[in-house]
Amino acid sequence: MNHSSSKAGAPHEPDLPPYQAVLAETDWASLETAFGNGECLPEVLAQLLEPDPKAQVTALSELTELVGHQGTIYEATAPVAVYIAGILAHPAVMTLRPYRNVPFRATLLNWLASTADDASDEVVDRTERYFPGFLAPGTTLAAFRDLRPMLFRAVSPFLEDSHEDVREAAGLAALVLAEHPALAQHRDHLAVYACRDVSDTEPFQEGPWGCGPHSDGRGDLEPPF
């Protein structure tokens, strides 16, 4: 395993359930995505652990469309994020991305950073000006934001990863997740990452993807993907 533990995670922050349990026990068909229900999600999520890096990147691109379309948090977004956080330590995500000397783990961390940014305090404050009650308890967005301490605990060990791209991606994700009040004690430690703009980090949307139910049929992995 290419990471070491960080002191950033506090003992009271909840652990993630095993990714296998998330995959098997979530009622995916009952959850909303951008294109209907999430019945197809278990198959797509499983492809993230395929040995073929092209299959991994294509699956993450499809997930982005299904549960993050136009920066929206859907019902299925939360369990997808929990699953992705749960596989961060899996050896399969250390495959190198096609045409780049970057571990897929960094791409997953950047996905978590961008998805968390879609539910950031700034986004919520701006939206609530026009849609009061947008963040009321029990809403999809509120439920996702409640997961931030759990996701933070999964991300924080990679702040000291041996690979620079993984460390930077973990820092971005941790920085956004630390907006949760329970994580306030970590913010000073993460200040070094504040100079980078999370909204510029969209590695899973760099090119069209060529398979899945919403594909436009174009190839997705030609250089410089």
N, C-alpha and C positions, 0 to 999 in steps of 0.2 A: 504493500500500500504506500502510495507516494505522498502521504501527508502526515503531519504531526499535530498533536492536540494543542489547542490554544486556550489561554486563560479567559478568552472573551466569553465563553459560555458559562453561565452561572448554574449551580445545581438545581435551582427552583424552576428553571426554564424547562418546559415539557419536552420529552423525547418524542420522536416520530414513531408511528407504528411501522412495522416491517413493510417494505414496499410490496412484498408478496400478498400480505393481508389487505392492503389498500386495493390492489388489483382484483383480488378474489371476492372481497366482501362489500365493495361499493356497488350500489344499485345504479350502474351507469345509465341504463335505459331510462331511468326516471329523471335524469339531470339534463337541464337545458344547455345547448351549445349554440353557436352562431348559425348552425345549419340543421336544426332539429334536435333530437335527443342524442345522448352520448353512447349509444349502443356500440358504435364502432371503436370507442376509445381503448378498451382493453387490448385489442389487436395492435393498434398504433403504439400504445405505450410499451408493449412488449418488444417492439422493433427497436426501441432505444437501446436495448442490450444485445442487439445483433452484432456479430463480429465484423460485419461489413460497415465501414464508416459512412459510405454513401447512403445506406439504408437508414442509419441513425440520423443523419442530418435531414433526410427527406421526411422521416417520421416527425422530427421536431418542427419542421416547417408546417406540416399538416396540423399538428397540435396548435401551433400559433394561430392558424386560421379558425380552427374549431373552437378554441376556448379563449382566444385573445384578439379576435377580429376587431379592428379599429379601436384597439385599446380598451375594450370592454371586459369587465369581469362577469363571467357567466356562472351558473350554478355548478357546472363541471370544472370550472377553473381551480377551485380550492383542492379537490382531491387529486387533480392532475399535478398541481404544484407540490402537494405532499408526496406523491409518488416520485416526482423528479428529484425532490430533496432527498428522498430515501435511497435513491440509487447513486448518489454522488460518490460514495465510497466503493462502489462496485468496480472491479478491475476492467470490465468491458468499456467503461467510459473514459479510459485512458488511451483509447485508440486515437490516432492522429487524424484530424479532419482532412478530407481530400484537398490537395493543392496548398495546404498550410501545415506548418509544423506546430499545430496548436491542439492540445488534447480536447476531446469532446467534452470532458468535464468542465472546461472553461466555458464552452458554449452553453451547457446546461445552467451554469451559474449566471451567465449573462441573461439567459431566459428568465430566471427567477428574479434577477434585478429589474429587468424591464417590466415584468408582470407586477411586481410589487410597486414599481413606480406608477403603474396605471391606477393603483389604489392609494397613492401617497397622500399626505396631508394637504399638499398644494392642490392636487386634483380634486380632492373631496371639498375643500373650502371653496374652490372656484365653482364647482358644480352645484353646491348647496345654495349659492346665491340665486340660482335660477330654478332649482328643484328642491325646495325645503323638504326635509325628511328623507333625503337620499341616503343618509347614513343611519337611519333609525335602527334600533336593535332588531335583529331577526332578518334584515335585508341581506341579499346576496353579498353586497360589498362589505357590510359590517362583519359577516361571517368570515370572509376572506381575511380582513384586517385582523381579526382575532387570532389568526394562525401565525402572525408574525413572530412571536417568541419561539414557537416550535420550529419554524423555518430557520430562524436565526441560529438556533442551536445546531442545526444540521449544517449550516453554511460556515460557521465560525472556525471549525478546525482547519479549513482550507486557507485561512488568512496567512498561514505559515507553510503553505505547500512548496514543494521544491521547484515547481514550474512557475515562472513569472506571470504568464497569462492567467493561470489558475488563481494565483494570489490576488491579482488585480481584479479579476471577476468576482472573487469572493468578497473583496473589500467593497465593491460597488453594491453587491447584494446586501451585505451586512449593513451598510450605511443607510439604505432605504428602509430596511426592516427595523432598524433601531429607532425609527420614529415612534414606535409603540412605547407608551409611557413606562411599561415594565422594563424596558431596555435602556432607559436614560443613562444608567451608569456606564454604558459602553461607548457613549458618543464621543467623549474626548479621545479614547483609544482609536476611534475610527476617523478622526478628523483629517488624517493624512490623505484619505480617499476623497475628500470633499471637493478637491480641485477638478475632478473629472465629472463630466456631465453624463448622468445615467441615461438620459434620453437619446444620446448618440450611440448607445450600445444596442444594436439590433442584428446580431450575427446570424440569427435564424431567419432573417427576411432579406438576405443579400441577393438572392436570385430566385427566379420562379422555380417551383418544384413540379416534377413531372409525373407523379402518381398520386393515387388517392381519389376520393369521390368528388373533390372540388378542383381537380387539376384542369389547366387549360391545354394540357398536352405538350407543353414545351419542356425541354430538358432543364435540369436544375443544377447540374454540377460541372458545367464547363468552367474553365478558368475565366476570371480570377476569383471564383467562388471561395 
